[in-house]
Amino acid sequence: MDTAAVRRRLALRRRVLAAAVLAAAALAGAGCGGPTYVYFRPAENVRGAGAGWVTKAVYDLPPESRQVAVEVSARGTVETPEGGTTRERLSVLLAVRNRGEASFALDPAQVRLLDDEGRELAGAQAYAGRNRTGAVAIAGGAEAAYELVFDLPAAIRLDRLGSVRIAWPYRYGDKAYEGATKFIRIDEVNYYYPAPYYYDPWYGDPWYGPHRRPWPRHRVGIGFSGGW
């Protein structure tokens, strides 16, 4: 038996099955009026992220003590209600684990989005789960996750965003700092692996630091299509 030929046939079957899974997911989303997602990867400090967020940037803050672990992910959402106007948003997921004693605080009204053309959008809406919240505050020894949501104006459209910079000023104790993360739009996402393995054929190897592995490009699993 030609083992190479068998491997090629199996690989082809996996690709066909994967395409069918993606097509079924797309049809299901279209049938229920679900949103379309646009995915981004950070330009630095990249790690695998949770379901639906693809990748995240990881920081240990503030610079002099590194008592707070902060993970930042981003994705865009396009929704068109039946008979309504298309709405585009960019969401930033901020997950914070405070290992120190001082409080970590962030005011969503001070968070800023800057696009490739230098346009700036100031102020985001903050959510803890599905609940709208005000200022973000995480006490020492605690952890929490918040979603910061920008409603995009007509001048800033997701299909024209090659990259975007999110500035997120914060306080640790009585000192003020500013964090910033640059995100690059991913034009095609083949697969998402439920942490830590993510593979994007447009950017080379999996993004998982010392644990990265050369996964084959085509695997049967849950896929996300993020192209425009």
N, C-alpha and C positions, 0 to 999 in steps of 0.2 A: 504494500500500500504506500502511495506517495504521501508521506506525512506533511510535506510542504503544501501540497494541493489541499489536503484536509484542513490545514490551518487557514489557508486562504478562504475556503468555503465557509468555515466557521466565522471568520472575521467579517465576510460579506453578510452572513445571516445576522450577526450582531448589529451591523450598520443598518440593515433594512429594518430590524426590529426597533432600533433606537429611533429611526426616522418615523416609524409608525407611532411610537409612543409620543414623540413631539407633536405629530400631526393631530393625534387624538386629544392631547392636552390643549392645543390651540383651538380645535373645534369646540371643546368643552368650554373654554374661556369665552369664545365668541358667543356660544349659545346662552351663557348665563350673564352676559354683559360685564364680565370681569375686567379688571384693569390690565393694561399692558405695561410691563416693566422695562426700564432701561437701566443697564448695570454699569457700575463704575468700579475701578480699582484704584487704590491709593498709589501715589508715585513713589512712596518710600515706606519702610517699616511694615512690609506686607505680610499678612498671615491668612490662613483659611478662616472663613467666617461661618456664622450660623445659617440655617436654611433661608434661602431667598436673598441673601446679602453678598454672596460670592466671596469677597475678600474684605479684610479690615486692616487698618493701620493700628499699631500698638505702641503706646508710650508709657514710660515711667516718669511721673511728674511729682512735684516741681523739680527743676534741674538739680538743685542743690541737695535735696533729700531723697527724691525718688520713692516717696511713700504711697503714691497713688498710681494704680495701673488703669490706664484709659484706653479703650478700644473704640475706633471710629470707623463706621461703614457708611456707604451712600448708595442710593438708587433713586431713579426717577419713576414716576407713575403717570400714565396717561389714561384718563377716564372720559368717556363720552356717554352721558346718560341718554336714554332713548328720547329723542326729540329735543335734547338739550345741547349745550355748548361744551366743547372739549375743554377739559381742565387738566393742566399739567402742574405737577409738584415735584420737588426734590426733597427727599427725606434723608436725614442724617441720624444714624443710630449711635448713641453715645452710651457705652457701658463702662461703669466706674466701680473699681474696688479700692476702697480707702483703707490702707494698712496702717496709717498713722493715727495720731490723736487729734489733730486739727480737723476742721470741717472743710470739705471741698464744695465750692459754690459756683454756679454759673447762671447768668441772667440771659434767657433766650432772646430778649429784646436787643442784646448787644451782639448776637451772633450775626455774621455777615457772609454773604455769598458774592464772589467776584468772578465774572465770566471772562472768556478769552479776549473780549473787546474792551475790557476795563470797566464794564457796567457793574454797579454794586447794588445789591439788594440787602437791606438791613432789617433785622428782626425776623425771628422764626416763632412758630407756635410749638409749644412743648407738650408732649403726651407721656404719661406713665401708663403703659398698656393702652387702653382705649380712653383713658381719662385725661382731659385737658388739665394742665397744671401750670403754675406760675414759675417762680425761680426754682432752679435745681439746687438741692442741698443734700449732701451725703455726709453724715457724721463719721467720726473716726471709728474704724472697725466695722463699718457697714459697706454694703454694695447695692447698686441699683442701675437700671437701664432706662434711658429716655429716648424718645424719638423727636427730633427737631425738624419741623416741616416748613418748607418755603413754598408759598403759592407763587408760581412763576408768572410774570406778566407777559404780554404778547411779544415784547422785545427780546425775551430770553426763552428760547424754545429748546427742548431737549435734543431734537434732531440736529441742532446747530451747535451744540456744546461739545467741542472736542475735549475740553478739560474745564475744570471749575475749581476754585480755591475757596475753602470754608475757613473763616477765621472765627475762633471760639475763645473769647476772653474768659478767664476764670479766676477765682480767688482760692488760695489755700491758707487757712487761718486769716491773718490780717494783711497778707501780701497779695498784690495783684499781678497776674501773668497773662500772656496771650498765647494760646495754641493755634496752630494753623495746619490744615491738611489739604494737599492738592490731590484731586481725583481726575482720572483719565477715563473717558467713556470707552467701554468695551464694545466693539462693533459686532462681535460674535462670541457667544458663550456656548461651548459644546456641552460641558457637563458640570454639575455641581456635586461635589462629594460632601456628605454631612461631616464636616470638619475631621481631620485637618486637610484633606486632600482636594485640591482644586487644580484643574488643568485648563488653560486657555491657549489654544493653538496659535493665536496671534502674538503671544508674548513669550513663547518658549516653555521653559520648565515649570513644574508646579511651584507655587509660591509658599513654601513652608520651611524656610531657613535651613538648619542643619538636617531636618528630617525629610527633605523633599525627595521624591522618588520619581523615576521616569515612567509614569503610568502610560499605557498605550492610549492613543488618542481616542479610539472608539471603544466604549464600554456600555453594557446594558445597564440602565439606571434611570434616575430622574434627571431630565434635562431641562435647561432653560434656554430659550432663544431670545437674545437681546439685541439683534441687529435692527438697523433702520434702513 
